[in-house]
Amino acid sequence: MPKNNRTVSQRPDGTWANKKDGADRASSLHPTQHGAVNSARSQLQQTGGGELKIKGTDGLIRAKDTIAPARDPRKSKG
């Protein structure tokens, strides 16, 4: 089963992209990071869950989240 992971990051024009990992193009573009994160969460929930990576304006990963029903790769709670 292929991994169903997504990344939210800012593009050079200032818009925020919701992109499936490994894809050439973004699934959707949003004026705010919040809008892109909500879109990515919704798409992951509808397609069986997965990992969501959220990058800050500096391009570094600032948060990761496992969207159900995917299993969290870490054994610790939190």
N, CA and C of each residue as an Amber inpcrd file, in Angstrom:
protein
   234
   0.8390000  -1.1710000   0.0000000   0.0000000   0.0000000   0.0000000
   0.8920000   1.2450000   0.0000000   0.6910000   2.1550000  -0.9520000
   1.5370000   3.3520000  -1.0050000   1.2580000   4.2800000   0.1720000
   2.2800000   4.9860000   0.5600000   2.1270000   5.9240000   1.6770000
   1.2760000   7.1090000   1.2220000   0.4460000   7.5720000   2.1380000
  -0.4640000   8.6760000   1.8570000  -0.0630000   9.8530000   2.7360000
   1.0670000  10.4820000   2.4200000   1.5780000  11.5860000   3.2240000
   1.4450000  12.8980000   2.4750000   1.3080000  13.9800000   3.2250000
   1.1700000  15.3130000   2.6310000   2.0660000  16.3060000   3.3530000
   2.4480000  17.3410000   2.6160000   3.2750000  18.4160000   3.1640000
   2.6340000  19.7540000   2.8410000   2.5920000  20.6400000   3.8340000
   2.1220000  22.0200000   3.6470000   3.3490000  22.9140000   3.7210000
   3.5540000  23.7280000   2.6790000   4.7070000  24.6290000   2.6490000
   4.3510000  25.9010000   1.8840000   5.1480000  26.9390000   2.1420000
   4.9230000  28.2190000   1.4810000   5.6780000  28.2520000   0.1590000
   5.0110000  28.7800000  -0.8690000   5.6330000  28.9200000  -2.1930000
   6.2900000  30.2920000  -2.3120000   7.1630000  30.4740000  -3.3040000
   7.8460000  31.7710000  -3.4580000   6.8930000  32.9560000  -3.6390000
   5.6950000  32.7150000  -4.2030000   4.7420000  33.8100000  -4.3970000
   3.9420000  34.1430000  -3.1340000   4.2020000  33.4140000  -2.0300000
   3.5480000  33.7050000  -0.7630000   2.3340000  32.8440000  -0.4650000
   1.8440000  32.0920000  -1.4430000   0.7130000  31.2100000  -1.1850000
   1.1900000  29.9380000  -0.4930000   0.2690000  29.2290000   0.1280000
   0.5710000  27.9960000   0.8440000   0.0510000  26.8120000   0.0440000
   0.8940000  25.8100000  -0.1370000   0.5680000  24.6430000  -0.9510000
   0.3070000  23.4250000  -0.0860000  -0.7360000  22.6860000  -0.4470000
  -1.0430000  21.3830000   0.1280000  -0.6400000  20.3830000  -0.9540000
   0.4290000  19.6270000  -0.6990000   0.9890000  18.7620000  -1.7370000
   1.1780000  17.3450000  -1.2190000   0.7410000  16.3660000  -2.0050000
   0.9870000  14.9650000  -1.6740000   2.4620000  14.6850000  -1.9060000
   3.1060000  14.0090000  -0.9590000   4.5310000  13.7080000  -1.0830000
   4.7820000  12.8860000  -2.3420000   5.7530000  13.3050000  -3.1280000
   6.1130000  12.6300000  -4.3610000   5.4030000  13.1710000  -5.5900000
   4.4180000  14.0430000  -5.4050000   3.6870000  14.6120000  -6.5410000
   4.4590000  15.7900000  -7.1390000   4.2250000  16.0480000  -8.4120000
   4.8710000  17.1820000  -9.0760000   4.1580000  18.4950000  -8.7930000
   2.8380000  18.4290000  -8.6510000   2.0460000  19.6440000  -8.4700000
   1.3060000  19.6080000  -7.1440000   0.9770000  20.7910000  -6.6450000
   0.2130000  20.8950000  -5.4030000  -1.2410000  20.4900000  -5.6480000
  -1.8480000  19.8760000  -4.6470000  -3.2640000  19.5120000  -4.7340000
  -4.1380000  20.7500000  -4.6280000  -3.7170000  21.7090000  -3.7930000
  -4.4690000  22.9470000  -3.6480000  -3.5510000  24.0540000  -3.1400000
  -3.9290000  25.3030000  -3.4500000  -3.1950000  26.4880000  -3.0110000
  -4.1160000  27.3470000  -2.1550000  -3.5440000  27.9720000  -1.1240000
  -4.3380000  28.7470000  -0.1700000  -3.6070000  30.0290000   0.2030000
  -4.3570000  31.0940000   0.5350000  -3.7020000  32.3480000   0.9410000
  -3.0940000  32.2710000   2.3420000  -3.5590000  31.3150000   3.1590000
  -3.0430000  31.1850000   4.5270000  -2.5620000  29.7630000   4.7920000
  -1.6490000  29.6340000   5.7460000  -1.1690000  28.3170000   6.1370000
  -2.3050000  27.5190000   6.7760000  -3.1330000  28.1690000   7.5530000
  -4.2490000  27.5070000   8.2180000  -5.1820000  26.8380000   7.1970000
  -5.4760000  27.5250000   6.1200000  -6.3330000  26.9660000   5.0770000
  -5.7180000  25.7400000   4.4210000  -4.4130000  25.7910000   4.1750000
  -3.7210000  24.6630000   3.5540000  -3.6740000  23.4640000   4.4940000
  -3.4620000  23.7050000   5.7860000  -3.4220000  22.6180000   6.7710000
  -4.7980000  21.9600000   6.8700000  -5.8550000  22.7570000   6.9220000
  -7.2090000  22.1990000   6.9910000  -7.5220000  21.3520000   5.7670000
  -7.1250000  21.8130000   4.6070000  -7.3440000  21.0660000   3.3720000
  -6.5840000  19.7420000   3.3800000  -5.3250000  19.7790000   3.8100000
  -4.5030000  18.5640000   3.8620000  -5.0840000  17.5590000   4.8520000
  -5.5150000  18.0320000   6.0320000  -6.1210000  17.1380000   7.0260000
  -7.3720000  16.4640000   6.4600000  -8.1960000  17.2510000   5.8130000
  -9.4290000  16.7260000   5.2410000  -9.1380000  15.6560000   4.1820000
  -8.1870000  15.9330000   3.3000000  -7.8460000  14.9680000   2.2590000
  -7.2610000  13.6960000   2.8520000  -6.4310000  13.8070000   3.8880000
  -5.8680000  12.6280000   4.5240000  -6.9550000  11.7880000   5.2040000
  -7.9100000  12.4410000   5.8570000  -8.9920000  11.7140000   6.5110000
  -9.8430000  10.9680000   5.4930000 -10.0770000  11.5890000   4.3380000
 -10.9180000  10.9790000   3.3140000 -10.2240000   9.8250000   2.5930000
  -8.9010000   9.7820000   2.6350000  -8.1540000   8.7590000   1.8920000
  -7.4660000   7.7440000   2.7990000  -7.9130000   7.6270000   4.0340000
  -7.3890000   6.5770000   4.9010000  -6.2930000   6.9860000   5.8450000
  -6.0610000   8.2610000   6.0320000  -5.0700000   8.7390000   6.9830000
  -3.6560000   8.7460000   6.4470000  -2.7450000   9.2830000   7.2400000
  -1.3370000   9.3840000   6.8580000  -0.6250000  10.4220000   7.6920000
   0.5820000  10.7680000   7.2720000   1.4030000  11.7490000   7.9890000
   1.2680000  13.1230000   7.3270000   1.1030000  14.1510000   8.1460000
   1.0420000  15.5280000   7.6840000   2.2600000  16.2680000   8.2190000
   3.0630000  16.8500000   7.3120000   4.2110000  17.6740000   7.7020000
   3.8600000  19.1270000   7.3940000   4.1090000  19.9920000   8.3640000
   3.8370000  21.4140000   8.1940000   5.1590000  22.1590000   8.2800000
   5.4970000  22.8770000   7.2040000   6.7390000  23.6480000   7.1690000
   6.4400000  25.1080000   7.4650000   7.3610000  25.7640000   8.1370000
   7.2320000  27.1770000   8.4440000   7.6760000  28.0320000   7.2610000
   7.6780000  29.3460000   7.4580000   8.0870000  30.2580000   6.3860000
   9.5600000  30.1040000   6.0350000  10.3500000  29.5330000   6.9540000
  11.7730000  29.3100000   6.6890000  12.0280000  28.0100000   5.9270000
  10.9660000  27.2200000   5.6680000  11.1040000  25.9800000   4.9150000
  11.4550000  24.7650000   5.7570000  11.6350000  24.9580000   7.0660000
  11.9500000  23.8420000   7.9550000  10.6640000  23.2530000   8.5290000
  10.6670000  21.9440000   8.7540000   9.4920000  21.2910000   9.3190000
   9.2990000  21.7850000  10.7450000   8.1170000  22.3160000  11.0350000
   7.8370000  22.8250000  12.3790000   6.8610000  21.9420000  13.1250000
   6.1440000  21.0540000  12.4020000   5.2000000  20.1520000  13.0660000
   4.9310000  18.9480000  12.1790000   4.6570000  17.8160000  12.8410000
   4.2350000  16.5980000  12.1560000   3.0210000  16.0760000  12.8960000
   2.0850000  15.4910000  12.1410000   0.8770000  14.9860000  12.7550000
   0.4430000  13.7270000  12.0270000   0.0010000  12.7220000  12.7770000
  -0.5380000  11.5070000  12.1910000  -2.0520000  11.6560000  12.1600000
  -2.6250000  11.5450000  10.9660000  -4.0640000  11.6790000  10.7810000
  -4.6750000  10.2860000  10.7560000  -5.6710000  10.0620000  11.6090000
  -6.3260000   8.7520000  11.7030000  -7.0260000   8.4140000  10.3840000
  -7.1420000   7.1610000  10.0380000  -6.8750000   5.9740000  10.8240000
  -5.4600000   5.4230000  10.6800000  -4.5350000   6.1970000  10.2080000
  -3.1260000   5.7490000  10.1280000  -2.5960000   5.5640000  11.5420000
  -1.5660000   4.7410000  11.6660000  -0.9670000   4.4990000  12.9820000
   0.2410000   5.4090000  13.1680000   0.3520000   5.9370000  14.3840000
   1.4770000   6.7920000  14.7240000   2.7590000   5.9490000  14.7580000
   3.8200000   6.3700000  14.0420000   5.0530000   5.5870000  14.0260000
   5.7900000   5.5770000  15.3610000   5.4990000   6.5120000  16.2320000
   6.1460000   6.5650000  17.5470000   5.3090000   5.8240000  18.5630000
   5.9580000   5.1900000  19.5020000   5.2470000   4.4390000  20.5440000
   4.8440000   5.3220000  21.7170000   5.4730000   6.4960000  21.8510000
   5.1670000   7.3700000  22.9790000   3.8600000   8.1240000  22.7420000
   3.1850000   8.4590000  23.8150000   1.9590000   9.2390000  23.7100000
   2.3160000  10.6970000  23.5330000   1.4700000  11.4260000  22.8080000
   1.6950000  12.8550000  22.6730000   1.9130000  13.3150000  21.2960000
